[in-house]
């Protein structure tokens, strides 16, 4: 029995990056042997065992053969006769198909992964890549992670990704897997690259038709020097990644302008009312991919109210209070902060304006604090019922916001 460290741990070690989870492949063993050595079985589709001391996953070497459409359509075969090379052969990219011998420390690299690390290529291991449509999303996700290090997709791999899209294989992906890869991509250093790669692979109209519809849609150059609404979305997402590591903020930024994709052509390059038009599109996307509520809620709020945030300094006190109430800023200040970050990313995601200041965010934070400081004591609530208390509280908060605006105008 031989044990090898495989996959991302080997890759990241060679790149000089911090190694997180470590995965191991066991060659020449049977399940009963693993159990006899104290390993705990956890695998459902194929034998995976947890090490008795480290709890790290150890999988028996296996091969895969496609048996049907979609990422679930594979027949997995394992036996003591499966070699390490056969196990590595089934992997997606060469940089993920290396192993290190636990005993000797020797690197096993049958597919040139070390060379591709040096030359910064994301390259498929074999033509079996085309059998699993999830690999289109995974490759795009790796691009989002490693693009800042100079990695790019090998032309022949991009060709296979386009072939997968053209064959309709992406239609077989279950929504949960699409969202899983997307959520992970949003947390990467360059999440905009995930969308760029899907677009280059001709997969964007299949996976995200609402986002694909933005490309080629013009905007008013005065406000959007980059002009194209799709390019603006990618630029805004890049800014969101600079402002926050929160994938929820990044998702809200990604979907904030979906309404521009359905603006009638005769109204171009203006997009009056795109905020309202965008809300059902955000909800549609979230419903299709079964996106968690935290992402959906912030995405809807950002689509609907991001222009209010941009115009914050011009809003009347009553409109300002409406914005705070409609975004539930008093009860959910942390989510309101997420909304401000997504709005700032939108404002900065424009050609030549990437470093612009965004005083609206601080203005809205202080406005919220001024209004939230207003509370009604027992005396003020005496003799009033629920709706009456709410109206009195609103009047008091409105007066506080009027004072806030006066103080701001006076430079206080």
C-alpha positions in Angstrom: 0.0 0.0 0.0 1.4 3.4 -1.0 0.0 6.9 0.0 0.4 10.0 -2.0 -0.4 13.7 -1.4 -2.4 14.9 -4.4 -4.1 17.8 -6.1 -4.3 21.3 -4.7 -1.9 20.8 -1.8 0.9 19.8 -4.2 0.1 22.6 -6.5 0.0 25.3 -3.8 3.2 24.0 -2.2 5.0 24.4 -5.5 3.6 27.9 -6.0 4.8 28.9 -2.5 1.2 29.4 -1.3 -0.2 28.4 2.0 -1.6 24.9 1.9 -5.0 24.4 3.3 -6.7 21.0 3.1 -4.6 18.1 2.1 -6.0 15.2 0.1 -4.4 11.8 -0.2 -4.7 8.9 -2.6 -4.1 5.3 -1.5 -2.8 2.9 -4.1 -2.9 -0.9 -3.6 -5.3 -1.1 -0.8 -8.8 -2.5 -0.2 -11.5 -0.9 2.0 -11.2 -3.6 4.7 -7.4 -2.9 4.9 -8.1 0.8 5.5 -10.6 0.0 8.3 -8.2 -2.4 9.9 -5.6 0.4 10.1 -8.1 2.6 11.9 -9.3 4.7 9.0 -13.0 5.7 9.2 -15.1 5.2 6.0 -17.1 8.3 4.9 -17.4 7.9 1.1 -20.8 7.3 -0.5 -20.0 7.0 -4.2 -16.5 5.6 -3.8 -14.3 4.7 -0.8 -13.0 7.7 1.1 -11.6 7.3 4.6 -10.6 9.7 7.4 -7.2 9.3 8.9 -7.5 8.2 12.6 -5.2 11.0 13.8 -5.4 13.9 11.3 -9.0 13.3 10.0 -7.6 14.1 6.5 -9.4 12.4 3.6 -7.7 9.4 2.0 -9.4 8.1 -1.2 -8.6 4.8 -2.8 -7.1 5.2 -6.3 -9.9 5.1 -8.9 -10.8 5.6 -12.5 -13.9 7.2 -14.0 -15.9 6.5 -17.1 -18.8 8.6 -18.4 -22.1 6.8 -18.4 -24.7 9.6 -19.0 -25.3 13.3 -19.3 -24.4 15.8 -16.5 -21.7 15.8 -13.9 -23.3 12.8 -12.1 -23.1 10.5 -15.1 -19.9 8.7 -14.2 -19.1 5.1 -13.3 -16.3 5.1 -10.7 -14.1 2.1 -10.5 -11.6 1.3 -7.8 -9.4 -1.7 -7.0 -6.0 -2.4 -5.6 -4.9 -2.6 -9.3 -5.6 1.0 -10.1 -2.3 2.9 -10.4 -1.5 6.4 -9.3 -1.0 7.4 -12.9 -4.5 6.1 -13.8 -6.0 8.1 -10.9 -4.2 11.3 -11.9 -5.3 10.8 -15.5 -8.9 11.4 -14.6 -8.2 14.8 -13.1 -9.1 18.1 -14.8 -6.0 20.3 -15.1 -2.4 19.4 -15.3 -1.6 21.6 -12.3 -4.0 19.5 -10.3 -2.7 16.2 -11.5 0.5 16.0 -9.5 1.3 13.9 -6.5 4.0 13.6 -3.8 5.1 10.2 -2.4 4.5 10.3 1.4 7.5 8.1 2.1 10.2 9.5 -0.2 8.8 13.0 -0.9 9.3 12.4 -4.6 7.1 14.4 -7.0 5.1 12.5 -9.5 4.1 14.6 -12.5 3.1 12.6 -15.5 1.2 15.4 -17.3 3.6 18.3 -17.1 1.9 20.1 -14.3 5.1 21.6 -12.9 6.0 23.0 -16.4 2.5 24.6 -16.6 2.9 26.1 -13.2 6.1 27.7 -14.3 4.6 28.9 -17.6 1.3 29.9 -16.0 -1.0 27.7 -18.1 -4.4 26.3 -17.1 -4.3 23.2 -19.3 -6.5 20.1 -19.4 -5.0 16.7 -18.7 -6.6 14.8 -21.5 -9.5 14.8 -23.9 -11.5 13.2 -21.2 -11.9 16.8 -20.0 -14.8 17.1 -22.4 -16.8 14.4 -20.7 -17.5 16.5 -17.6 -19.3 19.9 -18.1 -18.5 21.0 -14.6 -14.9 21.4 -15.7 -15.9 24.5 -17.7 -17.0 26.1 -14.4 -14.0 24.7 -12.4 -11.5 26.0 -15.0 -13.2 29.4 -14.9 -13.0 29.4 -11.1 -9.3 28.5 -11.2 -8.8 31.5 -13.5 -10.5 33.7 -10.9 -8.1 32.4 -8.3 -4.9 32.4 -10.3 -5.2 35.2 -12.8 -3.5 37.7 -10.5 -0.5 35.3 -10.6 -0.4 35.5 -14.4 -2.2 32.3 -15.2 -4.3 32.0 -18.4 -6.2 29.2 -20.1 -4.4 27.2 -22.8 -6.0 27.7 -26.2 -6.6 24.0 -26.7 -8.4 23.9 -23.4 -10.6 26.8 -24.3 -11.5 25.0 -27.5 -12.7 22.0 -25.5 -14.7 24.3 -23.2 -16.4 25.8 -26.2 -17.1 22.4 -27.6 -18.8 21.4 -24.3 -21.0 24.5 -24.5 -21.9 23.9 -28.2 -22.9 20.3 -27.5 -25.5 21.4 -24.9 -23.7 19.6 -22.1 -24.0 22.6 -19.7 -27.7 22.2 -19.8 -27.3 19.0 -17.8 -25.7 20.7 -14.8 -27.8 20.7 -11.7 -28.4 24.2 -10.2 -26.7 23.4 -6.9 -23.4 22.6 -8.6 -23.5 25.7 -10.7 -24.1 27.8 -7.7 -21.4 26.0 -5.7 -18.8 26.8 -8.3 -20.1 30.4 -8.7 -20.1 31.0 -4.9 -16.5 29.8 -4.7 -15.5 31.9 -7.7 -17.0 35.0 -6.1 -14.7 34.5 -3.1 -11.6 34.3 -5.3 -9.1 37.2 -5.8 -10.3 38.1 -9.3 -14.0 37.0 -9.5 -14.6 39.0 -12.7 -12.3 36.5 -14.5 -14.8 33.8 -13.8 -17.4 35.6 -15.9 -14.8 36.6 -18.5 -13.7 32.9 -19.0 -17.4 31.7 -19.2 -17.9 34.4 -21.9 -14.8 33.4 -23.8 -15.9 29.8 -23.6 -19.4 30.7 -25.0 -20.9 29.4 -21.8 -22.2 32.7 -20.3 -25.5 32.8 -22.3 -26.2 29.3 -21.0 -25.2 29.7 -17.4 -26.0 33.4 -16.9 -28.3 34.6 -19.7 -29.2 37.7 -17.7 -25.6 38.8 -17.5 -24.8 37.8 -21.1 -27.6 40.2 -22.1 -25.7 43.2 -20.8 -22.8 42.9 -23.3 -23.2 45.1 -26.3 -25.7 47.3 -24.5 -24.5 51.0 -24.5 -24.7 53.4 -21.6 -24.5 57.2 -21.5 -20.7 58.0 -21.9 -20.9 60.9 -19.5 -21.6 58.5 -16.6 -20.1 55.4 -18.1 -16.9 56.1 -20.1 -16.5 52.3 -20.7 -20.0 52.5 -22.4 -20.7 48.8 -22.5 -23.0 47.6 -19.7 -21.4 44.2 -19.6 -17.9 45.6 -19.3 -19.2 47.9 -16.6 -20.5 44.9 -14.6 -17.1 43.2 -14.8 -15.3 46.4 -13.8 -17.7 46.9 -10.8 -17.2 43.3 -9.7 -13.4 43.9 -9.8 -13.9 46.9 -7.6 -16.1 44.9 -5.2 -13.3 42.4 -4.8 -11.0 45.3 -3.8 -13.5 46.7 -1.3 -14.7 43.5 0.3 -13.9 39.8 0.6 -17.6 39.2 1.2 -19.0 37.1 -1.6 -22.5 38.4 -0.8 -21.4 41.9 -1.6 -19.7 40.7 -4.8 -22.8 38.9 -5.9 -25.0 42.0 -5.3 -22.5 44.0 -7.4 -22.7 41.4 -10.2 -26.5 41.6 -10.5 -27.0 45.3 -9.7 -27.6 46.4 -13.3 -29.4 43.4 -14.8 -32.3 45.7 -15.8 -30.2 47.3 -18.4 -30.2 44.1 -20.4 -33.9 44.4 -21.1 -34.0 48.2 -21.9 -35.8 48.7 -25.2 -33.3 49.5 -27.9 -35.1 52.7 -28.9 -34.3 54.0 -25.4 -30.5 53.4 -25.6 -28.1 54.6 -24.2 -30.4 55.7 -21.4 -31.8 53.2 -19.0 -34.6 55.0 -17.1 -36.3 52.6 -14.7 -33.6 49.9 -15.0 -33.6 49.5 -11.2 -37.2 48.2 -11.1 -36.7 46.1 -14.3 -33.7 44.5 -12.7 -35.5 43.2 -9.6 -37.4 40.3 -11.3 -34.3 39.3 -13.2 -32.3 39.0 -10.0 -35.1 37.0 -8.5 -35.3 34.8 -11.6 -31.5 34.1 -11.6 -31.6 33.3 -7.9 -34.6 31.0 -8.3 -33.0 29.1 -11.1 -29.8 28.5 -9.3 -31.3 28.2 -5.9 -29.2 31.0 -4.5 -29.3 31.4 -0.7 -31.5 34.1 0.7 -28.7 36.3 2.0 -27.4 36.7 -1.6 -30.9 37.1 -3.1 -32.0 39.8 -0.6 -28.9 41.9 -1.0 -29.0 41.5 -4.8 -32.6 42.7 -4.9 -31.9 45.7 -2.6 -28.8 46.7 -4.6 -30.6 46.4 -8.0 -33.5 48.5 -6.7 -31.8 51.2 -4.7 -28.2 51.7 -5.9 -29.1 54.9 -7.7 -30.6 56.2 -4.5 -27.3 55.6 -2.8 -25.5 57.5 -5.6 -27.8 60.5 -5.2 -27.8 60.4 -1.4 -26.5 63.9 -0.9 -29.4 65.2 -3.1 -32.2 63.3 -1.4 -34.8 65.0 0.6 -35.1 64.0 4.2 -38.3 62.1 3.5 -36.7 60.1 0.6 -33.6 59.5 2.7 -35.8 58.0 5.5 -37.6 55.9 2.9 -34.3 54.5 1.7 -33.3 53.6 5.2 -36.6 52.0 6.0 -36.8 50.1 2.6 -33.3 48.7 3.1 -34.2 47.8 6.7 -31.1 49.8 7.8 -32.2 50.2 11.4 -32.8 46.6 12.1 -30.0 45.2 9.9 -27.1 47.6 9.9 -24.6 45.0 8.8 -26.6 44.3 5.6 -26.9 48.0 5.0 -23.1 48.2 5.1 -23.0 45.5 2.5 -25.4 47.5 0.3 -23.2 50.6 0.7 -20.1 48.6 -0.4 -21.9 47.2 -3.5 -23.1 50.7 -4.4 -19.6 52.0 -4.1 -18.2 49.2 -6.3 -20.8 50.2 -8.9 -19.7 53.9 -8.7 -16.0 52.9 -9.1 -16.5 50.3 -11.8 -16.2 52.8 -14.6 -13.3 53.5 -16.9 -11.0 56.1 -15.4 -13.0 56.4 -12.2 -11.7 53.4 -10.3 -10.2 55.5 -7.6 -12.9 58.0 -7.2 -14.1 58.9 -3.7 -17.6 57.9 -2.6 -18.7 60.3 0.1 -22.3 59.0 -0.3 -21.4 55.9 1.8 -20.2 57.9 4.8 -23.1 60.3 4.4 -25.6 57.4 4.5 -23.9 55.8 7.5 -24.1 59.0 9.5 -27.7 59.6 8.4 -28.6 56.1 9.6 -26.9 56.8 12.9 -28.8 60.1 13.3 -32.1 58.5 12.7 -31.4 55.3 14.6 -30.6 57.4 17.7 -34.2 58.5 17.9 -36.2 56.4 20.3 -39.6 56.9 21.9 -39.6 56.6 25.7 -42.5 55.3 27.7 -44.0 58.8 28.0 -44.0 59.4 24.3 -45.6 56.0 23.6 -48.3 56.4 26.3 -51.8 56.0 24.9 -50.6 55.0 21.5 -51.0 51.7 19.7 -48.6 50.0 17.2 -49.3 52.0 14.0 -49.5 55.2 15.9 -46.2 54.6 17.6 -44.6 53.8 14.2 -46.0 57.1 12.7 -44.7 59.1 15.7 -41.3 57.5 15.5 -41.1 58.2 11.7 -42.0 61.9 12.3 -39.3 62.1 14.9 -36.7 60.4 12.7 -37.7 62.7 9.8 -37.1 65.7 11.9 -33.7 64.3 13.0 -32.8 63.8 9.3 -33.8 67.3 8.5 -31.4 68.5 11.2 -28.7 66.2 9.9 -29.0 67.6 6.4 -28.8 71.2 7.7 -25.7 70.4 9.8 -24.1 68.7 6.8 -24.9 71.6 4.6 -23.4 73.9 7.2 -20.2 71.8 7.3 -20.8 70.6 10.8 
